[in-house]
Amino acid sequence: MNIYALTLGAAAIALTLIFRQLYQRWHKSHILDHIPTHAFPDGDNTRPRYISELKDLLESGYRRYNKQGRAFKVPIPIGGYSVKFRVVLPKDHLEEMKHLSNNIFSWAKASDVIFAQDYTGAPKRGPWSGKALRVGIHQNLGDITNQLERRIDQYFHSHLPSEPNSGAATIKFMEFFVPAIANVTNSLLVGEKLASDPEWMAQTIDFAVNRYKSADDVRAWPPSLAAMISPLIPSVRRLRQSKEYVKAQLRPMYEELKRQDALGAGEKAKYRKGLFGYEWLWGGAPDDVTLDDFSETMMRTIIASIHTSAKTISIALIDLLSQPQYLEELRQEAAQATLPNGSVNMDALVQLDCFLKESQRLTPVFLLTMNRVVTQEYTFKMSGTRLPIGTMTTAATAAIATDPDTFGADSNEFDGHRFTRIREKNKAGESTFKMGMATEDSLGFGLGSQACPGRFFAVNLMKLMLAKLITRWELRLEKEGIPYSGGRPKYEYYDFSVVPPTAFGMKLMINKMVLELSFACWDYDRMKAIEDGRVRAEGIELNFLNLRVEETFFRQLRFREFDLSELSLSSYIMTLHQENPPFIALPVFPSRFFRHQSMYINKNAGISKPQDLAGKKIGIPEYQSRHPDNIHLKETYSHGMIVTAAVWQRGILEEYYGVPPSQVQFYVGAIERSDEERISKIPHSLPPDIKVAAISKEQNLSDMLANGELDAVFSASKPSSLETSENVGRLFPNFKEVEAEYYQKTQLFPIMHVVALKRDVYEKNPWIAKSLTKAFALSLDVAYESIQDRSALRYILPWLEDHVIETQALMGGKARWWQDGFQANKHVIDKFLEYHHRQGLSPRRLKAEEIFAPNALETFVL
């Protein structure tokens, strides 16, 4: 009886336990019943189907549920997962979720599940590491980018053709970029010593690959067998070996950091501003961080920067080379962004940034991001959706990125200009659309406080690599070693991750393409380095024509003979008022001159001060165009009233001495030689109160000044009668003192000439504006260096030293007295434009910004 009772009792207990277990399984399997399941409609939800067609499943679920504000779940028919469903949250739920603590929605637990870390032994990242990396990169991004660029240059130089005759090279994208990125990032994360160790590099590259492969291999088995099978899987064994190797290599670093911490409480804080990744991590690590925690966090940081970046840049290059219509404009932008010292101005890579973002939008590395595991029951405030403990949530990154309501009806098509237009339409929030910015519509790097902390590091690395590749080499896309021209390929996904494009590669050849341009200019000292080839404009072969200014102006304004030339500032400004302005200027000023010294008077005309010019007769010359054989031409390029020197002189006379042009009678003609009547090259009309008459073809201004027919002559060229007639003198005999006082009072060093491009040449090749401006700046540097080298006189001025010192003291101080560039000269241009308009030569008052190529206004620090 007792035995019977005991047996019956035991059976009851067993049945209760079995019932309880069955109930728990039933309950667990139905705990998400309130969230609709989205599966393949034909009922085929097998593992192979899920692995290959998850992208389509997520997109259809997104349209059916998420677009209506509802969550849905998809089954996970893959072994190695401790969860059976992914709950895909609507986009608007992510805004609420991103502000929640990792203690509610845990990325760490989600990572354990996704990468099967309980089976593979893959390293875990310390919960403190995200903030530590984010702070370290944010505080040091400028220095980091400089170091990235240096390492990229070194790697490319040693692994790609670097000499003009070195021939072509062929690379497979992933085979090249995985070690390239590993090399560059390791040097910044662990320092040069470890990064230069071949064994370290091999282990970390292998580790980056095996972290993903081992997870895939484990998930091929059901959970009940995965724990037993995983130690026998080759990729898992290699992963665990790499983990131990990295730990051993990092032990000395860890111990040294611990020793430094013991020296004082302030030691740790300084690491946050260090140059290397291990320093940022250490600066944010808890005081009791263990070697295992530090080592595994370092490993996770290293692999996060290698594999995803290699996939992203590989896909971007395939997108670019399979759609060559984008290549030239990106190459031109990158060339313009390359500074004279070879470094890249990252802020100038706007189009490249937009192209890279479009590539990531259409082919993200992961179909799903924002993966989290719920650690305590949570109900969304906005919808009332309840998520029990253990729920795995995610966001349909790829589906969101192709939503036509966000990105237009062509959202599934590649458009390399899409984000350019978006940024132009959203100027106030333009930065939101940059590559690396994490928003609800762009989840490639996650969202919120748990977004990828190294994303700007990765973005700058990829942009630098792309900019250097497309400017230094000619690139040709290949597939399986054969030239490929089949358009943008369709990328495949395995589970939630894009399949590396291993079939694709490219052939590289040194870029020898240059644009040949003709440049007419006098051989000023600041142009010598351009003329003799010591300075070359990137991507341009300049044919320098050393011509006198008169000939250059005539031939360019009359016949448009040169691709670029120096031009009279006044004449150039007048062309801007034509219906189709033929030129566009660069902020480069080959000729500048104080013009008080160029005002000449007849000593018998009763003129002792500038105010005495009121009511007088003033001659203004026309520049005469001459052939090299000095045979005088029959046409001039301009009417004398628009000569730049005369515009400055009339402006100075009115502003500082109270004599406006209306109080003077002007006579226009040749300064020396008499000739036939000449025609004005640039037609223009003057205000009615300006009195202008032409002298006869038998007369010249120099003789008329000497014999008293004219009271004064304003001329850039000195009239011969100043030397031959005792009747002729200067309005300002002490012109040097007067001009020095003028400069001290106004800070104006009058600009006479600009360098201008033919507008059609510029519009076809807008990048040349910046390339040329940089070259002219370097040539000016050479001129300064030359004049400072006075070990022997290179100029026929015995007291050059004294002149340089005096000029520096008056006009330079610590700065240069002769500067090109827009900002340094804006006040000079503004003053000239004021005079030009006031004197009736410009129908409206132009702004300084209007007269230069827009992309040449930026000033580079050289």
Secondary structure, 3 states (H helix, E strand, C coil): CHHHHHHHHHHHHHHHHHHHHHHHHHHHHHCCCCCCECCCCCCCCCHHHHHHHHHHHHHHHHHHCHHHCCCEEEECCCCCCCCCEEEECCHHHHHHHCCCCCCCEEHHHHHHHHCCHHHHCCCCCCCCHHHHHHHHHHHHHHHHHHHHHHHHHHHHHHHCCCCCCCCCEEEEHHHHHHHHHHHHHHHHHCCHHHHCCHHHHHHHHHHHHHHHHHHHHHCCCCHHHHHHHHHHCHHHHHHHHHHHHHHHHHHHHHHHHHHHHCCCCCHHHHHHHCCCHHHHHHHHCCCCCCHHHHHHHHHHHHHHHHHHHHHHHHHHHHHHHCCHHHHHHHHHHHHHHECCCCCECHHHCHHHHHHHHHHHHHCCCECEEEEEEECCCEECCCCCCEECCCCEEEEEHHHHHCCHHHHCCCCCCCCCCHHHHHHHHCCCCHHHHCCCCCECCECCCCCHHHCCCCHHHHHHHHHHHHHHHHHHEEEEEEECCEECCCCCCCCCEECCEECCCCCEEEEEEECCCCEEEEEEECCCHHHHHHHCCCCCCCCEEEEEEECCHHHHHHHHHHHCCCCEEEEEHHHHHHHCCCCCCCEEEECCCCCECCCHHHEEEECCCCCCCHHHHCCCEEEEECCCCECCCCCECCCCCCCHHHCHHHHHHHHHHHHHHCCCHHHCEEEEECCCCCCCCCCCCCCCCCCCCCEEEECCCCCCHHHHHHCCCCCEEECCCCCCHHHHCCCEEECCCCHHHHHHHHHHHHCCCCECEEEEEEHHHHHHCCHHHHHHHHHHHHHHHHHHHHHHCCCCCCCCCCCHHHHHHHHHHHHHCCCCCCCCCCHHHHHHHHHHHHHHHHCCCCCCCCCHHHHECHHHCCCCCC
